[in-house]
Amino acid sequence: MKYFFYLRLLFTPILAITVSGLFAQQKKPVIYYPPPGNWEHRSASSVALDSVLLQEAVVYAQAHESKEPRDLKKAHYQSGFGREPFGYPVGPLKERGPATGLIIKNGYIVAEWGEPGRVDQTFSVAKSFLSSVAGLAYDAGLIAQVADKVYPYMAPILPYEPNRLADNRSDALEHKDVIDLFGTEHNRTIGWDHLLRQTSDWEGTLWGKPDWADRPQQNPSEWLTRKRNVPGTVYKYNDTRVNVLALALLNIWRQPLPVVLKERIMDPIGASRTWRWTGYENSWVIMDGQLVQSVSGGSHWGGGLFINAYDQARFGYLTLRNGKWKDKQLLSEAWLKMAKTPTSVQPTYGFMNYYLNTDKKFYPSAPATAFAHIGAGSNIIYVDAENDLIIVARWIEGNAMDGLIERVLKAKKNQ
């Protein structure tokens, strides 16, 4: 009996330590994911934020609403975009709402302002959704490697042109019956990575918009004659080339990109049924015997993604959680790692439209690891994993965003 007694004395502390260790492992913090149709609100104090300072941040955001007209068609023509060659809209534009936003800490809404349920255009934030559709294609094996050239993946694309032969059928002799996105010597050297990073220097015209007409260079005499840059060597923000990526992805998915996005991302993250992703009045193709609209990656010429702030926040939250929603990995960690890797010739840019805070150049008040999905307006989804923080700011002056971030971070208690 004494033998067993001494064994018990010897092993009881070890057993206690082991059991307590197991319990400690089991007590990992539970990550909250908002269910469809509902997002839990919590007080600022419940997530260690000062409510007075947080409200000051909200007031600051409201005071820095964009000065552009709320009528986005008027805003377009009053901007530089409306004065570009071929700058007329070919997609829908709608009147926007007031300055709007959400602050989400530890997964819970702690502040909101404006009309977060209102569906508005989000301009180039749509590019982040477009690059995510490319990520889905990569994860599904439809794109083997992002370094691959794009042209071997392409089949002939048939444009829908119902009125082309109405006047003079002899015009058909010179008319191209198919869209060959990568038919030139230069375009055949372009890879998926180049399109995703906006370093392709793709040449051509798509949906009536020449590549050179988007944010044209200073010297008009060089618009049509300049030498093309080797893909990967020069960054140029260009919506024609973004639309090339959208059409190329439509060609490999063989179904409308909004359907892909809905089924594989938006429905799983509990997004509403009110968002819409559109293209242009002339961006229709015939795909497997059906009419399909190729979407735009922004609203430079109208169209693009119409979405409310709650759905924007859900997407931002997905990227904060590194592509995971509850127990499902919707976008692979490998893809998100590439998306957040700086572009060599533009260190504050990853895959479109991941704006990186490299060397804290974008937002000095934020951690260097933070990033944002940004569109004109400004429409911004700020993602900060270090602070478990999402800020959606719509119709805010772009240069005011760092001030908003600074004020939200100052609201943290026990800094």
N, C-alpha and C positions, 0 to 999 in steps of 0.2 A: 504493500500500500504506500509506504514511504516513497518507493521508486516512482509510482504514478503521480504522487503528490509533487515531487520535485520536477517531473516532466511538465506538469501543469503550470507550475510557477515559471518554468523556463519559456514555454511556448505561448502563454497567454498574452504577454506584452507584444510578441511578434504578431500574433493573430489580431490583436487590437489595432496595431499599426497598419496591418494589411487591409483590414476592413475599413478603417478610417480613410486609407488611401483610395480604396474603391469608391467610397461615398464621395470623396473629393473629386474624383474623376467624373462621377455621375452628375455632379452639380455644375455642369457647364451652363453658361447663360443661354436661355432659350431665345432664339431669334424670332422676332415677330414679323409675320408677313400678313399684310391686310387682305381679308377675304374679298371676293367680288362684291361690289356695291356698297362697301363700307370701309372706312379707314379710321381706326381709333384715335381720338383726340386725347391728349394728356396735358396736364398743367406743366408750365415751365419748371416749377420746383421739383416735380416728380422725376425729371431727367437732369437735375442739377444745373438748371439755368435760372438766371435772375429775371423774373417776369417784367420788371420795370425796364431793364436794359434791352430785353427782347422786344418789348413794345416800341422802344426808341428805334430799333432797327426797322420795324415795320413802318413806322412813320417816315423814316428816312427813305425807304423804298417808294412809298406813295408820293413823297415830295419830289422824287426824281423820275417821274413818268416821262416817257419819250415826248419830245416836242413835235414830232411828225404828226401830220393829220391822221385822225382815226379812220377816215375814208382811205383805204389802202390803194385804191386806184389813183386818187389824187396824189397820195404820197409817192406812188411809183413815178408819175410824170414829173413831179417836182424834184425827184432825186436824179443823180447822175445816170441811173439805170434807164430812165425814160428818155434820156438824151443820147444814148448809145446808138450806133448803127443797128437797125433791126430791133430796136428796144421796145417795141410795142408788146403788150401782154398777149399771150395765146392761151392762157389758162385763167380760171376764175379767180377773182379777188373779192374779198368781203370786208365790210367795215369791222374794225376791231373793237374790243372792249377796253375798260380802264386798266390802269396799272394793277397787276394781279400777282399773287405769289403764295407759296407754301414754304414753311420751315419744318423739316422732319428730322427729329433727333431720336436715335436709337430705334428707329422704325415707326415712331408715333408722330402725328401732326401736333405741333406745339404752337403754331401760329399760322394764320392765313389772312389774306386781304384781297380786296377786289372781287372778281367773279371767277373763282377757280373752276366752276362747273361749266363755264362758257366755252364753246368750241370756236377756236380761232386758228388762223394759219400760224405755223411755227417756223416758216422759212427754212433756213439751212439746218435746223435741228433735224429735219427730215433726212439729212445725209447720214446721221448716226443710225437711223432706222434702216437706211439703204445698205450701209456697210454691215449691219447686223444680218440682213438677208444674205449678203455675201458670206458672212460667217456661218450661217446655217448651211449654205451650199458646201462650204469647206468641211464642216463637221459631218455632212451627209456623204462626203466623197465625190460630190459633183465637181469640185475643184480639188485636184490632187495636191498641188502646192501653189502658194500665192506667187511664187517666183515664176510659175509657168507663163509662157506667152499665151495671150488670149485667143489669137486667131485660130489655132487648131480646135478650139472648143466650139467655134461658130458654124452654124448651118445657115443657108440662105434665109434672109428675113424678108417677108413679103409685106410691103406697106399697103394699107387700105387707101386707095385713091379712086373713089367712085366717079369723080368728075374729070379725070385726067384725059379721057379720049372723047369728051363731049363735043369739042369744037373741031379739031383737026386730027384725024387718026394718023396722018403722016408724021406728026410729032413723035410718035412712038419709036421711030427709027433711031433717034438719038437718046431716047429716054431710058434710064436704068430701071429695069423691072424689079430688081431686088436691092435691098440695102446691104452693102458690103462694108461693115464698120472698119475692117482691118485690111482693106485691099491694097493700100499703098505700101511702098517699101518701108517708110518710117513706121507706119502703124503696125506692121507685122512684127516690129521689135518690142512692142508694148506688152508688159506683163500685168497680171491682176494687181500686184503690189503697187505698180505705178499708178493705176487708176485709183486705187484706194487712198494713196498718199497725195494725189493731185500733182504728180511729177511726170505724167505721160507725154505732155506736149502733143496729144492727139491732134491730127489735122483733118479738117473736113467740115461739113455742114450737116446738122441733124435737126429735124423738125423746123426747118427754115431759119435756123440760127447758126451762122458760121462761127467756128471756134475763135477767130480773131476779133469778132464783134462784141464779145463778152469782156468787159473791162479792158478795152483796147489800149495798146501801147501809145506812147506820146506821139510817135512819128507815123502819121497815116501812110506815108510812102512805103513803109516796111510791113504794113498789115498783111499783104498778100505775097511778099517776096522774101521775108526773112528766112534764114536757115533754121531748120528744126534742131532743137536741143536733144541730145541723147537722153532717152527715158531714164529717170532717176536722178538727173543732174540739176534740174531747175524746178522749183515749186511755183505753181501758178494756180490760184483759185479761179476755177472756170466751170460754170454750170453746164455748158454744152458737153464738156467731157464727163461731168457727173451723169448727165443723161445718157451718155454712151455706156457707162457702167450699168445703169438701170436697164437699158435695152439688152446688153450682153447677158445680164443675169436672167432677164425674162426668157432669153433664148435657151439657156441651160435648164431653167426650172420648168419651162413649157406650161406654165400656169401664171395667172396674174400675181404680181408681187404682193399686192395687198392681201390676197388669200393666203399666201405663204406666211406673211407676217402675222395675220390674224390667228391662224391655226397653230403656229409654232412658238409665238411669243405673246401676243396680246391677250389671247384667251387664257393661256396658262397663268399669266400674271394678274388676271382678274380685271383687265381693262374694261371700260364701258363699251357699249355698242354705238357710241356716237362719233367716233373718230372716222375720218375718211382720207384716203390717199389717192390723189388724182394726177392726171397728166395734162396734156394740152389738147386743144380741139383737133389738132392734126397728128397726134402721136398714136395713131391706131395701126395695128398690124394684124395680119391674118395668121393665127397660130393654130395648127392642127384643125383647120377648117372653121375656126371660130374667131370672131373679132375680139381683140384684147387691146386695152389701152396701156401703153408703156408709161409708167409714172415718172414724174420729175423728182429730182433730188433736192429741190428747194423751190422757192416761189419767186425767183428772179423775174420770170416772165409769167407769173401767175401759177395757179395750181399748187401742187405739193401736198403736204400733210396738214389736215385740219384736225385739231385735237384739243382737249381741255387740259387744265393744269394737273388734275389728279392723275390722268393717264400719262402725262409727261413724267410725273413724279414716280409712277410705278416703273416706267422704263429706266429712269435714273437709278432707282433702288435696285433693279436687276443688275445694272452695271456696278453699283456699289458692292453688291453681294457676289461679284465676280462671276456673273452669268448663272447663278443658282437661284431657284425659287422653291422654297420649301425643300422637298427631297429630290427635285429634278434639276439637272444641269441643262438649262435651255441653250446656253451658248457655252462652248467649251472654255476652260481656263486658258488653254493654249491660244485660242482666238483672242480672248481679252488681253492676254499678254502682248500679242502682236499689235493689237489696236492701240495699246498704251505705250508702245515703244516709239521714241521720238523718230521723226523722219530726218534723215541725215542732213538734208539741205534746208530743213525748217524744224529746228529742235523743239518748238512748242506745238507741234502737230503730229498726231499719230495717224491712224486710219481716219477717214472722214467720219464724223466731225468731232473727233476727240481732241480738244484743245488741252495741252499739257502745261502744267505750271513749272516747267523745267527752269531750274535756277530761280524760281519764284518771280519770273519775268512777267507772267500774266497777271497774277494776283499776289502782290507782295505780302498781303496780310494772311495768306493761306499757306498751308503746308506745301512743300514742293511736290508731294505725292498726289495732291488734289488735281482733278481735271474737270472739264466742263463740256457739255454739248451746247453749241452756240449758234444762234441764227439772228438775222436782222430783226430789228424791232425795238429794243433787243429782246430776244427770247433766249433764256439761259437756264440750263439744268446744271447746277454746281454739285459735284460729287466729291465727298471728303471722307475717305475710309478711316483716317486717323481719328477723326472726331465723330464717326458714325453719323454723318450729317448730309442731308440733301437740302438744297435751296432751289426752288423753282421761282424765277423772277421773269415776268412777262411785261413787255412794254416799258422797260426801264432803260434809262440812258446807259449806254455801254460803259462809259467811263465811271459810272457810279457803282458798278458791281463790287469792286474791291472794298468800297466804303460800307456796303451792305454786309459783306463777309466779315469785315473787321468788327462791325457792331454785334453781329451774331456771336462771334467767337469771344468777344469781351463779356458776353452775358454768361459765359461758363463760370460756375462757382468753383472755389478752391483751385484757382489757376496757379 
